Amino acid sequence: MFRRELLKQFKGRKILVIGDFMVDEYIKGTVERISPEAPVPVVEAKRATFRPGGAANVVANIKSLGGEAVPLGVVGKDEAGEKLKELLREIGVKTDTLITDTSRPTTKKTRIIAGSQQLLRVDWESRDYLPQTIEKEVISFLLNHYREFDAIIISDYGKGVVTERLFEYTGQLKEDVPIFLDPKEKNFRFYRQVTAMTPNIKETYQAVRITPDTDLKTEEAGKKLIEEYGLDYAVITRSDKGLSIVTKDRVKHIPTRARQVFDVTGAGDTVISAFALSVAAGATPFEAGEIANLAAGVVVGKLGTATATVEEIEEAAGLLFENKRS
């Protein structure tokens, strides 16, 4: 287990979040007929809701857990970009570090839902890497301000903000500030020299060609990740098998703490947010893994892109302790 006082130390911890910021839109309605124009259902829309998505969901999770988050990424000069800034300001996040890139749209994922069934997702996005001028702005902010933060999260959704040049500096910076990376398939070729990476099962296979479907294979994969990508340790999320922390000489497999699973959307964002905050608060990697696993168990019990709170983690930890005693 972990020291519960660590949760109280989340407050005021300052995390820089670099990555792909987006808006998640949910259009909910009912279906009672098929379109006469094509064999598709007609959704009678009842309401539309918006939530921070991608790296913005990481920011939202940090705020929900009591930390402070600074978003470093790009938005387009469009309505979705303004909506994203509005969503972040509503939770107390300043948005002056979000850079406007007029060459691309703000990433927006629109999910059309009838009842509890998702019928369609529409993505507005560019996956091109940043123009050099904007890439320089991102890296310049990082190099000039990294010492102001207790941890750095790189949240890569493959939309172009996370570039190869960024990893020319991470090896130097992580000596002063821990850097945590949530990876994406297309960029494994240039990842290197971060404190830890948090791949899921599929991403682990893509990175090292080992599927972590047993404890033994997970340990093997984790050690290969450490060796090939210059990590201090690996954090592998294994779906219903929980989460594994692999260091050069130790491994800990933490079983899933979810009581019920409604939606896994954004669970990886919660894991890396809770993990980074825990380390910033003084947790060991194994304690941070326990906390992150409990936080993930909270959010998968909610519908849509969701966040966890310290109180919910404490409640989940209390139930776990009671179950162990009985």
C-alpha positions in Angstrom: 0.0 0.0 0.0 0.9 3.7 0.2 1.2 6.4 2.8 -2.1 8.2 2.9 -0.5 11.4 3.8 0.9 11.5 0.2 -2.6 12.4 -1.0 -2.6 15.5 1.1 0.7 16.6 -0.5 -1.0 16.8 -4.0 -2.2 20.3 -3.2 -0.1 22.9 -4.7 2.2 20.5 -6.7 2.8 22.2 -10.0 2.8 20.0 -13.2 3.7 21.1 -16.7 1.6 19.2 -19.3 3.0 19.1 -22.9 1.0 17.5 -25.6 -2.1 17.3 -27.8 -5.0 19.3 -26.4 -8.4 18.6 -27.7 -12.2 18.9 -27.0 -14.4 15.9 -26.5 -18.0 16.6 -27.6 -20.9 14.3 -26.8 -24.1 14.6 -28.7 -26.8 12.5 -27.0 -30.2 11.7 -28.3 -32.7 9.0 -29.2 -33.3 6.8 -32.3 -36.8 6.0 -33.4 -36.5 5.7 -37.2 -34.1 5.0 -40.1 -33.2 7.8 -42.6 -35.0 7.7 -45.9 -31.8 9.0 -47.5 -29.5 6.1 -46.5 -29.8 2.9 -44.3 -28.6 4.8 -41.1 -30.4 5.7 -37.9 -31.7 9.2 -37.4 -30.5 10.6 -34.0 -32.9 13.2 -32.5 -30.4 15.2 -30.6 -31.4 16.2 -27.1 -28.2 17.8 -25.8 -24.5 18.4 -26.5 -21.8 18.5 -23.8 -18.2 19.3 -24.0 -15.2 18.1 -21.9 -11.5 18.6 -22.0 -9.9 15.8 -24.0 -6.4 14.4 -24.7 -3.7 16.4 -22.8 -6.5 18.7 -21.6 -8.0 15.7 -19.7 -4.6 15.2 -18.1 -4.8 18.8 -16.9 -8.3 18.3 -15.7 -7.3 15.2 -13.7 -4.4 17.1 -12.1 -6.8 19.9 -11.0 -9.4 17.4 -9.8 -6.7 15.8 -7.6 -5.7 19.1 -6.1 -2.6 19.9 -8.1 -1.8 22.9 -10.3 -1.4 22.3 -14.1 0.1 24.4 -16.8 -0.9 23.4 -20.4 1.7 23.7 -23.1 0.4 22.9 -26.6 -1.5 24.4 -29.5 -5.0 25.2 -30.5 -6.4 26.4 -33.8 -7.9 29.8 -34.4 -11.4 28.5 -34.3 -14.5 28.0 -32.2 -13.3 24.7 -30.8 -10.1 26.4 -29.6 -12.1 29.0 -27.8 -14.3 26.3 -26.3 -11.3 24.4 -25.0 -9.9 27.5 -23.4 -13.3 28.2 -21.8 -13.4 24.6 -20.4 -10.0 24.9 -18.9 -10.6 28.4 -17.4 -13.8 27.0 -15.8 -11.7 24.6 -13.7 -9.2 27.3 -12.8 -6.5 26.7 -15.4 -4.8 29.7 -17.1 -4.6 29.2 -20.9 -2.0 31.8 -21.9 0.6 29.0 -22.5 -1.6 27.5 -25.3 -0.2 28.7 -28.6 -2.5 29.5 -31.6 -1.5 27.6 -34.8 -3.5 29.1 -37.6 -2.4 26.2 -39.9 -4.4 23.6 -38.1 -7.8 23.1 -36.5 -8.2 22.5 -32.8 -8.6 18.7 -32.4 -12.2 17.9 -31.6 -13.7 14.4 -31.2 -17.5 14.4 -31.6 -19.3 11.3 -30.3 -22.9 10.7 -31.3 -24.7 8.6 -28.7 -28.2 7.1 -28.6 -29.1 5.8 -25.1 -25.9 4.3 -23.9 -24.7 3.2 -27.4 -22.1 5.2 -29.3 -23.1 5.2 -33.0 -20.4 7.3 -34.5 -17.3 9.4 -33.8 -16.3 12.3 -36.0 -12.7 13.7 -35.6 -11.6 17.2 -36.6 -7.8 17.2 -36.5 -4.4 17.5 -38.1 -1.7 15.0 -37.4 1.1 17.0 -39.0 4.1 17.8 -36.8 4.3 21.4 -35.6 5.8 24.1 -37.9 9.3 24.9 -36.8 8.4 28.3 -35.5 5.8 27.0 -33.1 7.9 24.0 -32.2 10.6 26.5 -31.1 8.1 28.3 -28.9 7.1 25.1 -27.1 10.7 24.1 -26.5 11.8 27.6 -25.5 9.1 27.7 -22.8 10.1 24.3 -21.6 13.8 25.2 -21.4 13.2 28.5 -19.7 10.6 27.4 -17.1 11.1 23.6 -16.3 12.6 24.4 -12.9 9.3 25.9 -11.8 7.6 22.5 -11.9 7.5 19.5 -9.6 7.0 17.2 -12.6 6.5 17.2 -16.4 4.0 15.1 -18.3 4.3 14.5 -22.0 0.8 13.5 -23.2 1.2 12.2 -26.8 -1.9 11.6 -28.8 -0.1 11.6 -32.2 -1.4 15.0 -33.3 2.0 16.5 -33.9 2.8 18.6 -30.8 5.2 15.9 -29.5 8.2 16.1 -31.8 11.6 14.4 -32.1 13.5 17.6 -31.1 11.8 17.6 -27.7 13.7 14.5 -26.7 17.0 16.2 -27.4 16.5 17.9 -24.1 14.7 15.4 -21.8 17.8 13.5 -20.7 19.2 16.7 -19.3 16.0 18.0 -17.8 15.0 14.8 -16.0 18.0 15.2 -13.8 16.2 18.1 -12.1 12.5 17.3 -12.7 10.9 13.9 -13.3 9.4 13.5 -16.8 6.6 11.1 -17.5 5.5 10.1 -21.0 2.2 8.6 -22.2 3.3 7.3 -25.6 1.7 6.9 -29.1 2.6 4.3 -31.7 3.9 6.6 -34.4 6.5 8.3 -32.2 8.3 5.3 -30.6 11.2 5.9 -33.1 12.3 9.0 -31.3 11.3 8.6 -27.7 14.2 8.5 -25.3 15.6 9.6 -21.9 12.5 10.2 -19.8 11.9 9.2 -16.2 9.1 6.7 -17.0 6.8 5.7 -19.8 3.2 4.5 -19.3 2.3 2.3 -22.3 -0.8 0.0 -22.3 -0.7 -3.6 -23.6 -0.9 -2.7 -27.3 1.7 0.2 -27.0 4.1 -2.1 -25.1 4.0 -4.6 -27.9 4.5 -1.9 -30.5 7.5 -0.6 -28.5 9.4 -3.8 -27.7 7.5 -6.6 -29.6 6.6 -8.3 -26.3 2.9 -8.6 -25.3 2.7 -8.1 -21.5 -0.1 -10.7 -21.0 1.6 -12.6 -18.1 3.7 -11.3 -15.1 6.8 -12.8 -16.6 6.4 -11.2 -20.0 5.5 -7.9 -18.4 8.7 -7.9 -16.4 10.7 -8.8 -19.6 8.9 -6.1 -21.6 9.5 -3.5 -18.8 13.2 -4.2 -18.7 13.5 -3.9 -22.4 11.6 -0.6 -22.4 14.1 0.7 -19.8 17.1 -0.5 -21.8 15.9 0.7 -25.3 14.4 4.0 -24.3 16.7 5.1 -21.5 14.0 5.0 -18.7 14.5 5.0 -15.0 11.5 2.6 -14.8 8.5 1.5 -16.8 4.8 1.8 -15.8 2.8 -0.7 -17.9 -1.1 -0.5 -17.8 -2.6 -4.0 -18.4 -6.3 -3.4 -18.6 -8.2 -5.8 -16.3 -4.9 -7.2 -15.0 -4.1 -3.9 -13.4 -0.8 -2.0 -13.5 2.9 -3.1 -13.3 5.9 -1.1 -12.2 9.2 -2.4 -13.5 12.6 -1.1 -12.4 16.0 -2.4 -13.3 16.1 -4.7 -10.2 12.5 -4.9 -8.9 8.9 -5.4 -10.2 5.5 -4.9 -8.7 2.2 -6.1 -10.2 -0.8 -4.3 -8.8 -4.2 -5.9 -9.6 -7.0 -3.8 -10.9 -9.0 -1.9 -8.2 -12.1 -1.2 -10.4 -15.4 -2.2 -8.7 -17.3 -1.8 -12.0 -16.3 -0.8 -15.5 -18.5 1.5 -17.5 -16.0 3.3 -19.8 -12.3 3.2 -20.1 -12.1 6.5 -22.1 -9.3 8.6 -20.6 -8.2 6.1 -18.0 -4.6 6.4 -19.2 -4.8 10.2 -18.6 -5.8 9.6 -15.0 -3.0 7.1 -14.5 -0.3 9.4 -15.6 -1.8 12.4 -13.7 -2.1 10.5 -10.4 1.3 8.9 -10.9 3.1 12.2 -11.6 1.4 14.0 -8.7 2.3 11.1 -6.4 6.0 11.2 -7.3 6.0 15.0 -7.0 4.5 14.5 -3.5 7.4 12.2 -2.5 6.0 8.8 -3.3 8.2 5.9 -4.5 7.3 4.5 -7.9 5.6 1.6 -6.2 3.5 3.8 -4.0 2.7 6.0 -7.0 1.5 2.9 -8.9 -0.9 2.0 -6.1 -2.4 5.5 -6.1 -2.6 5.7 -9.9 -4.3 2.3 -10.0 -6.9 3.3 -7.5 -7.6 6.5 -9.4 -8.0 4.6 -12.7 -10.4 2.3 -10.9 -12.5 5.3 -10.0 -12.7 6.8 -13.5 -13.6 3.6 -15.3 -16.7 3.5 -13.2 -17.9 6.7 -14.8 -19.2 7.4 -18.3 -17.2 9.4 -20.8 -14.0 11.3 -20.2 -13.8 11.6 -16.4 -11.6 12.6 -13.5 -10.9 11.3 -10.0 -10.6 13.2 -6.7 -8.5 12.6 -3.6 -11.7 11.8 -1.7 -12.7 9.1 -4.1 -9.2 7.6 -4.0 -9.3 7.6 -0.2 -12.7 5.9 -0.3 -11.4 3.2 -2.7 -8.4 2.7 -0.5 -10.6 2.3 2.5 -12.8 -0.3 0.8 -9.6 -2.2 -0.3 -8.3 -2.2 3.3 -11.6 -3.4 4.7 -11.8 -6.2 2.1 -8.2 -7.3 3.0 -9.1 -7.4 6.7 -12.2 -9.5 6.1 
